C-alpha cells in the first residue's frame, strides 16, 4: 500500500484577530498554527515472553491488519494565544478506525464523525430501521468505532509557542 495523503482542517482565531467566520483573503492572513501529520506503523512482537512495541516511521508498505498511528503535531506560530482551534483529520481510505484516539481533557474535546466530517459528536449516532410489531421503526443508535470516518479535536486555547501531539489508530483493511 502506498503512503496515504491526509487532509487536515484547522479552524480558529487568535486573541485580537478576526474570527474564523469573518471573510478574509487567504493570502493576507498569517497562519495561526502549523500542523504536521505523520503516519507510523505500530508492531507488537514478543521478546522473552514479553510484548514489545516497535514504531516504524513512515512505512513504505503495509499489509492488511497492520496498525497505523496517525499523529498530528499542532504548533502555535502566531505569537498570540489562539482560541478555539479545531483539528479535523479523516480516517485514511483503505483503513478502519481502531478504537483509540487521544482522548478528551479539560483542554480539548475529542469528537468523531460517521458522515465524512459533516457532523461530530463524542459518541456519534446513526439511524437504523427495524421492524417492530410488523411496523418499520427508525431509531438512533450509537455508531460503532469501526464506522468512524473522521476524528476532530476542539481545543479551548493554544498557548503561545505551545505544541500539542494528538493521534489516533487505524487498522489497514
N, C-alpha and C positions, 0 to 999 in steps of 0.2 A: 504494500500500500504506500502511495506517495505521501509526502508531508502535506498535511491539510492546512489550508489557509483559513484564518479566522477573521471575522469582523468583530470589532469591539465598539460599542457605542458608549460615549461618555457625555453626560449632561451635568451641568452645574453652574454655579456663579461664584464669584469672589466677592468679599465684602466691599461694597462701594462700586462694584462693576454692574453692567447691565444684567438683568435677569435672563435666563435661557429662553424665556418665551418672547422676549423683545427682539424684533428683527435687527440684525447686524450684517455687515458684509463679512464673509468668512476671512478674507484676506486682511481685513482691518482689525480682527480680533486676535489678541495674544492668547496662546494656549494657556489654560489654567492648570492642566495636569498632563503628564507624559504617561502613556500607557504602553506596556510591553507585554505581549503574550508569548509564552513559551509552552512547548509540549514535550513532556518527558515520559519515557516508558518506565513503569514500576514492575520489577520482577522480584518474586519471593522464591528463594531457594532454601534448602535445608542443609546446614553445615553442622556436623557433630550433633545431630538431633535437634538443632535449634533453627527456627525460621530467621533468615537473614534477608533484609530488603536491599535491593540494588536499584539505583536510579540510572537510567540510560538517557542522557540528554539528547534531544532532537533525533530520535531514532530514524534511520534511513528507511527501514521497512518494519512492518508489524504484521502479526498473524491474528486470525480470529481468536477471541477470548483474551488477547493481551489487554492489560490495563494501562491507560494513559492518564497522566495528570496534566490538566490544562491550568496553567498558573499565570495570573495577571499580576503584574507589578505596576502599582499606581504611585506616581511621584508628583507632589505639588510643586510646580515650577513657576507659579505665579508671583511668588514673593508676598502673597497675602493669604489669609485664611480663606479656604474655599468651602462654601456652604452647599450642602445637598448634592454632591456629585453622585451620579448613578452609573455604575459599570455593568453593562449587559453583554453577555457572551453566549452565542449559540452553541448547543451541543453539536460537535462536528458531524457532518454527513458520514455514514458508514460506522457510526458508533452509537452506543446507548448510555445514558446517564447511569452511573454505577452506584448511586445512592449515597455519595459522600461529597460534601462541599464545605468550605469554610463557613461555619455557622454564624448565626446572628449573635451580636454582642450588644452592650449598651451604646456602642459607636455606630453600628450599621445593622441593617436588616437583610437577611438573605431570603430571596424570593425566587420562585420558579414559574415557568410558563409551559403550557401544553398546547399553545396555539401559535407557535413560532414568534413569540415576543409581543403579541397583541395585548395580552393581559398577564399580570403576575400576581402571585399570592404565596404566602408561606407554605400553604398546603392547597395546591390548585384543585379545583373541582372540574368534573366533566359530566356531561349529560349521558345517561343510559336509559334506554327504553326497554321495559319488561312487560310481560303480560301478567296481570293480577285479576283474578276472578273473571277471566275472559276479556278484560279490557286492557288496552295498551296504555301504560303509565310511564311518563318520563320523570326521572329522578336525578338529582345532583349527588354524585358520589366522589370521594377522594380519588384523584388520579394516582396511578402507580408511579413511583420514581422513574421506572423504565420508559414512561411516556413523556417525561420532561423534554422539552425542545430547547430551552434557554435557561440560563442562570443569571440572576441580577443581584447586585449588592447596592442598596440605597444607603449611602454614607451620610451621617449627620454633618460632620465637618472634617475637613482635611487640613491639618495644621501646616504652617509654613515649612517648606522643605521636608515634610513628612513622606515616608514611603510605607505603603501597605502591600502585602502579598496575600492574594486571595486565590483560591484554587478549587477545582472540583475534579472528580474522577469519572472516566468513561471507560467502557469496555468495547473493544473492536468487534463488530458483527461478523 
